Amino acid sequence: MDKSVENDEKNLSLPMATFLGLFPGVIILLIAFIFSSPMFGINFSIYLSILLAIVLGLIPVELGVLKYFAWKNNKKIKDIILYKEKMPAKKMILPIVIPFVFALAVFMLFAPFELKLWGSLFDFIPDWFKLYKINFNELKYLKITLVLALIFNGFLGPIVEEIYFRGFLLPRMKNLGIFAPFVNSIIFSVYHFFSPWENISRIIAISPIAYTVWKHKDLRLDIITHCSLNTLSVIGLIISVIK
């Protein structure tokens, strides 16, 4: 490994790693709020607004941070992305399938009950900003919403997130030792400011995925798992709408 890259891995303190993890989430939240808020006259659904926030916020901001750190170290973006070891294809199956099935079970079995656990804590959030309040059968721009969801929520968004959170931030949290993937998962979950009522289930579901790439040093594992989970969610939504 290049010594400069190895040294760069250790440069992020926990406050800096937390800031870099949460900052894009603030931008995503603001963009989603602007597009979905009735007071601005746009009044898109919160789901479509989040998709637009992925396009206008998540992807450019996270790639922009990577570009900045690459420029600062006189490197290209690909040079500061770590965990690029290549596992044999056959050995990739279990490290993908096991975290995928576990995360799917958590989201299906626990997530529906988590909102009740929070009680009235999130009542201050207006109904038009709550994803679980959406009636997709009544959505305007439904077709374009589903197409954008498949492209940006199913693939491009998760790919950029995994490169950013697990390929860039996680290797630079080595000072946390074995707790690094768990802390990384907490930061990643909280970064979804638009759905705080899912933080417990999201942390539980995502942690094994983070530990998988931390152990095997192959970022492809997390990218495939994350994209598969999101794509399955979008496909399930499409099926429920066209019934």
Residue pairs with C-beta under 8 A, 6 or more apart in sequence:
2 79
4 73
4 75
5 75
5 79
5 80
5 82
8 69
8 73
8 80
8 172
9 82
9 171
9 172
9 174
10 172
10 174
10 175
11 172
12 20
12 169
12 172
12 173
13 175
14 173
14 175
14 176
14 183
17 169
17 172
17 173
17 183
17 184
17 187
18 187
20 65
20 169
21 165
21 169
21 184
21 187
21 188
21 190
21 191
22 187
22 190
22 191
23 61
23 65
24 57
24 58
24 61
24 62
24 65
24 164
24 191
25 190
25 191
25 192
25 193
26 193
27 53
27 57
27 58
27 61
28 50
28 53
28 54
28 57
28 58
28 61
28 191
28 193
28 194
29 53
29 193
29 194
30 57
31 49
31 52
31 53
31 56
31 57
32 46
32 49
32 50
32 52
32 53
32 129
32 194
33 49
33 129
34 40
34 42
34 49
35 42
35 44
35 48
35 49
35 52
35 53
36 42
36 43
36 44
36 45
36 46
36 48
36 49
36 128
36 129
37 43
37 128
37 129
38 128
43 128
44 52
44 140
44 141
45 134
45 139
45 140
45 141
45 145
46 128
46 129
46 130
46 131
46 134
46 194
47 131
47 134
47 136
47 139
47 145
47 149
48 139
48 141
48 144
48 145
48 148
50 131
50 153
50 194
51 145
51 148
51 149
51 152
51 153
52 148
54 152
54 153
54 156
54 157
55 148
55 152
58 157
58 160
58 161
59 152
59 156
59 157
59 160
62 160
62 161
62 163
62 164
63 77
63 160
63 164
65 164
65 168
66 77
66 80
66 81
66 163
66 164
66 168
67 77
69 80
69 168
70 76
70 77
70 79
70 80
73 79
73 80
80 168
81 163
81 167
81 168
81 219
82 167
82 168
82 171
82 217
82 219
83 166
83 167
83 170
83 171
83 213
83 214
83 217
83 218
83 219
84 167
84 217
84 218
84 219
85 216
85 217
85 218
86 218
86 220
87 95
87 216
87 218
87 220
87 221
92 218
92 220
92 221
92 224
95 212
95 216
95 218
95 221
96 221
96 224
96 225
96 228
98 208
99 208
99 209
99 212
99 221
99 225
100 225
100 228
100 229
102 205
102 208
103 205
103 206
103 208
103 209
103 225
103 229
104 229
104 232
106 201
106 204
106 205
107 201
107 205
107 229
110 200
110 201
110 204
111 198
111 201
111 202
114 197
114 198
114 200
114 201
115 132
115 197
117 200
118 197
122 130
122 196
122 197
127 133
129 194
131 194
131 195
132 197
136 142
136 237
136 240
136 241
137 241
139 145
142 241
146 234
146 237
146 238
146 241
149 234
149 237
150 231
150 234
150 235
150 238
153 230
153 233
153 234
154 227
154 230
154 231
154 234
155 227
155 230
155 231
157 230
158 223
158 226
158 227
158 229
158 230
159 223
159 226
159 227
161 188
161 226
162 213
162 219
162 222
162 223
162 226
163 219
163 223
165 184
165 187
165 188
166 184
166 210
166 213
166 214
166 219
166 222
167 219
169 184
169 187
170 180
170 181
170 184
170 210
170 213
170 214
173 180
173 183
173 184
174 180
176 183
180 214
181 207
181 210
181 211
181 213
181 214
182 207
182 210
182 211
184 210
185 203
185 206
185 207
185 209
185 210
186 203
188 202
188 206
188 210
189 198
189 199
189 202
189 203
189 206
190 196
190 199
192 198
192 199
192 202
195 202
209 221
209 222
209 225
209 226
210 222
212 221
212 222
212 225
213 219
213 221
213 222
